[in-house]
Amino acid sequence: MAIQQISAGAAGSPGSVAGLLAKIRVEPGVSNHDAPVIHDVAAQRSGCRLPAARGRRRPRGCGAGMTEQRPHIPVLGPEAVGLLTPRDGGVYVDGTFGAGGYTRLLLDAADTRVVAIDRDRTAIAGGFDLVQSAGGRLTLVEDRFSNLAEVCAAQGLDAVDGVVMDIGVSSMQVDQAERGFSFRLDGPLDMRMGGDGPSAADVVAHASEADLANIIYIFGEERYSRHVAKAIVAARSEAPITTTRALADIIGKVVRSKPGEIHPATRTFQALRIFVNEELDELYQALAAAERVLSPGGRLAVVSFHSLEDRIVKTFFAARSRVGGGSRHVPEQALAAPSFTVLTKRPIVADAAEIAANPRARSAKLRGGERSAAPAHVPDDLPGWPTLARVMAPGGARAGR
């Protein structure tokens, strides 16, 4: 993917981004994990109170960029940014910019510099106003967050003081029917966060029945995955499956749900979205990249929204913080020195008030760690689950039906 960048310099020159903005229809929306919240509520939660009257000095920690009302606050935003302990002069990376909730909090917390990354060009274009108001402290980069280390290097950064990541799809993506993420809105079966690579329709048309079953079972945790895969293969033999409604209808015929349960297509749509965007692979690689770029004492905060993501984050911190544990087969001195100290023995979760304001917060889990001075560990191999490259390889279409 070609990297599109909007920096402080670009913000000063409207012509430099006019072409980008002209090609993108930016629609209002909230981040997946962002909910409309009045600014003073967010300020109180983060320990920052707004002045009650003109002339009162703004408390330390309330950045000059704060406004009287902020449109979006991410789930566990103050908690995640609080784990990073932002300081004046610090450099921080928001690996998943979205609607900019974490970035705003980082900019407001102190005189920080932020590099924010998103693979969705619409999100980058939507952040143009924030770049302008940040006064040279924010750079937006269109790229995958797995390339976090390369993005930092391109900005001349050998090390950073903190990294925050908010894993998963965003509401502004889900709520646009033309993006094809939701079975609630009929649209093209796309699901790509960026504009590159195969779409969900391509996967549904190309993958074998066995691959479809594995994708749906592993990434969607759907116990009826074989039934769904069989139904998809039968349906596509009659006509191409190109819309979200068509796929949801096919699934609804083989997966039953009782009143009050999730929609029958929920798990299959989740699986296809994760697979098309290689989300779990991206997360593995992004965690390793953050480990490489964080300076000693730097901190990593990750908010996840389902068990597959949280398991990866939990395992990463456990492996990177392990001390000793050798045996007669693997002596202690052979183990790599801990590269992180875990800051969250148990994940931080949203309180009742946040869940009431934004039901999506119910499943959110925040984990964090502080980087030690030890060298980064050798990155873990990816698990042996289906990969986009293999499933979509030429000549492999519909193998075994």
N, C-alpha and C positions, 0 to 999 in steps of 0.2 A: 504493500500500500504506500502511495506517495504521502509523505508527511506534510500536512498543512499546519502552519504555525501562525498564531496571532500573538504578538508580543507588545510591549509598551511602545516600541518604535512604530509598529504597524498601526497601533491605535491612533497615533498622531497623524497618520496619513490615510485618509478615507479611501483613496484610490487603491491602496494596497490590498484592501479586503473587499472592495466593491464587487469584484468578480465572484468571489466566494459567496457573498451574501446574495447576489443576484440569482445564483443557481439554486438556492435553498429556500424552501418555504418554511419559515420558522413558526411553529404553532405553539401557543401557550400551553403549559402543562406543568405538572409537578413531578419531581423525581420519584421513582418507585418507592423510594423509601423516603420521600419528602412529603410533608404535609403542610398546608397553610397554617401558620402559627403567628400570632401577634408578637412583635419583637420583644415587648417587655416581659412576656412569659419566658422566652428563650433566654433573655438576659438574666432573669432571676435564677433559672436553672443552672446557668453557668457561673453564677456568683457575680454577675455584672449588672448593676442597676442604672437605669437611665436617669439623667438629671430631672428633677421635678420642676425646675423653674429655670428661666434664662439666667445665665451668669454662674450657675453652679458648675463646678469643675467636673468633667467626666472622669469617673474612677479609672485607675489603671486597669488595662485589660479590655477596655472598650475602645476599639480602634476608631480612628478619625473617620473611617469610611462607614460607620454605622449610621443607619437612618432610623427614623421614628417607627417604621414598620417594615419588616422584612417578609418577602413573599413566601420563602421556602425554608424550612428547617428540616434537615435530614433526621431519620430515626437514629436515636442515640448520638446525635451530632455533638452536643456539648460534652458528653461523656467521652466520645472517641477523640475529639480534639483536646480535651482535658488530659487524656493519657499522654499526648505528645508534649505537654507542657511547653507551648510555644513561647519563644523569647525574642526580644528585639535583636535583629540581625540574623536570626535563624532562617534556614532554607528548608522548605517543606514541599513534599510531593503529594498531590491529590491524584491517586492513580485512576479514579473513576469520577470524572468531573460531573457528569449528568446535568442537573439543574444548578450546580454550583454551591450547594449547601455547605459542604465541608470547607470548600475554598473560602467562602465568605467568613466562616467562623475563624479560619486560620488568619485571614487578613485582618480581622477585627481584634483578635486576641493580643496582638503585639505588632511591632514594626517588622513584619516578616516578609520574606520573598516566597512566592508559591509558583511551582511549575505544576500545571494541571493537565491531565491526559484524558482523552476520550476517543474511542474509535468511531463514534457517531458524529458525522459532520454537522448534523443539525444541532447537536449539543454544543459543539465548538462555536458555531455561528451565533447560537443563543447567548453565549458568554461574552460577546463583543462589548456590551455596555459595562460589564464588570471589569473588563480589561481597561476600559477608559477611566472608570472611577477609581481604579486601584493605584493610579499614579506611578506606574512603572514597576510595580511590585508583583505583577502577575503575567505569566506567559502560558498560553494555551497551546497544546500540541495535539494534533489529530494522529493518533497511533494506538496500538494495543498496549495495555498496561504490562503485558509480559515483556515488552521492550523498554521497560522503565530505566534500566541501566544505560541503554544506548541513548535514550532521550536526555538523561542527565548529562551524559558525556557531550552530546551535541550542544548543550547549554553551557559547557565549560565547567561543569560541576563534578569534582572528583568524589565528593561525599556530601550527604545531606543530613539534616538534624531530625527529620521525621517523615514517615510515610503513612498515609491513611488510604484505606480501600473500602469500598462499599460494593459488595459482590451481587451481581444479578442484573435483571432487566429493570428498566425504569418505567414509571407510569406514563410518561410522555411518549414512550415507545408503544406501550400496550394500548393506550387510548387513541392511537391513530390507526384506523382500520386499514389504511394502505400499507402499513408496516407488517401486517399479517401475523401478529403475535397472539391475538386473542380469539377464542372461539365465541366470545360474546358479540363480536363485531365482524360482519362478513367482509372479507377482503381477500386479496391475493395471498396465497400461502407462501409467505416470504420468510419472516423471522430473523433476518440478518440485522445485527446491530450496526454494522458498517454496510457499505454497498458492494462488497467484494465477495467472491466465493459462491459456492452452490447455495441455493435457497432450500427451504424446507420442502417445497414442491419437487425440486430436483432430487432430494434424498428419497422422498416417498416414491418417486417414479423409478429410481435407479437401484436402490438397495434391495438385496435379496430378502426373502421372507425371514431367513435365519438372522441376518444382520438387523433387520427392523425389530425383530423380537428382542434381540440383545440390547439394542439402543433403548427401546422402551422400558425394558426391565431394569437395566443398569442406571440409566440417567433419570428415569421417571419413577422407579420403584413400583411399577405397575404389575400386580400379580397376574393380571389377565393379558400379559404382553403377547403371548403366542396367539391368543384369540384375535387380538387387535391386528397383529401383523398379518395373519391369515385373511382377515376381512379386508385389509388394505390391498393386498395382492389380488384378491378376487375382484375388488371394485376397480382397480386400475386396469385390469384386463378388459373391462367394459368401456371405460372412458378415463381420460386423465383426471387426476385429483389436483385441482389448481386453486381452490378457495378454502378458506378456514371453515366455512359452514359445511362444505361438502365433506371435509375430513371429520369434523365434529359429528355429523350425522352418521357416518360410517361407524365411528367409535361407539356412539350411543346405542347402536343396535346389538353390540356384543358386551358392553360394560354397563351394568345396571347400577343405579344409585337410589337410595331411599331419600325421602324428604329430609332436608337439613344436612345432607352429605354434600361433598364437593361434586362439581359437574363431572360426568363420566370421562370427558376429554381432558381434564386438568393434567393428569400425570403424563399422558402421551404428548400433549403440547409442551409441557415442561421438558420432556426428554428430547424432543426434536429441537427445541430452542437451544438447549445446552449443547447438543451435538453439533448443530449448524454453526454455532459461534465458538465451539471448542472451549467452552467456559471453564471446565475443570482443568484442562490442560493449561489454559491461560493462568488460572489461579496458582497451580503448581509452579509455573515459571515465574510469575510475578513475585511470589514469596521469596524465591531464590534470588531474584534480581534485587529486591529490597534489602536482603541480607548483604549483598555485595556493595550497595551504595550507602548504607547507613554508617555514619561515623560512630566511634565508640561513645556510648551514652545516648546515641540516637534511638528513637523509638518507632515501633511499628504498631498500628492499630487497624484491625480488620473487623468489619461488620458483615456477617453472613445471614442468609435468610432461609436456608434449609439444611437438612442433616448432612447431605453430601458435601456441601461447602464447609460447614463447620467441622466435619470430621477431618478434612484436609488441613484446615488451619490448626486445629488442636494437635494433630499428629506432627505438624511442622514444628510448633513451639516445643512440644515434648521432646522431639529428637534433638533440637538445637540447644536445649537447656539441660540435657542429661549429663550428670556428673558420675564418673565411675561406672559401676555396673559390669565390670569385666568378669570373666570366668576363666577356667583353665583352658577353654577353647579360644576365647577372645580376651587376651590380657588387657587390663585397664589402660596401660600406656599406649595401646593401639587405638584407643578411642579418640576422636577429635575433641579438642577443647570446646566447652560450651560457647556458642556464639550469641546466645540470648539468655537473659533472665526473664522468666515469665512474670508479668505484672498482674495477671488475672488468674488466680488459682481456679476460680469458677467464672464462667462467662458472665458479663454484665448484660442484663436484660432490661427491657423497657418497663417503666412503672405503669400503674393502672391509669394514670392521667394521660400518659402518652398513647397507650393502647386505645383509650376511649376516643382520643382525637384522631388517631390513625390506626385502624385495625391491622394494617400490614405490619405494624411494629410487634405484633404478638409473637412472631417467630424469630425476631431478630436476636442475634447473639454477638456480643463484642468481646474480642480477645486481643491482648496486647503483650508486647515484650520489649525489653531494652537491650540494645546491642552491646556486646562486650568487645574487648580489644582483640579477641581471638580471630584467626582467619575464617573466612566463610567456608562452610562445609561444601563438600562435593555435592552438586545438585542430585536429588533423587531421580531415578528413572521413573517415567510415567507408568502407571498401571497398565496392564494388558487389556484395556477395554477397546471397543471399536473406535477407529480413528477416521476422520473425514477423508484423509488422503487414501486410505485403503478401501473404504467402502465405495468411494466415488471414482476409483481408478478405472481407466478405460479398459474395456474387456471384461470387467467384473459385473456388468449390469445384470441384475436379476438372477445371479447365480443361484441355482437351487430354487428357481421360481423367483 
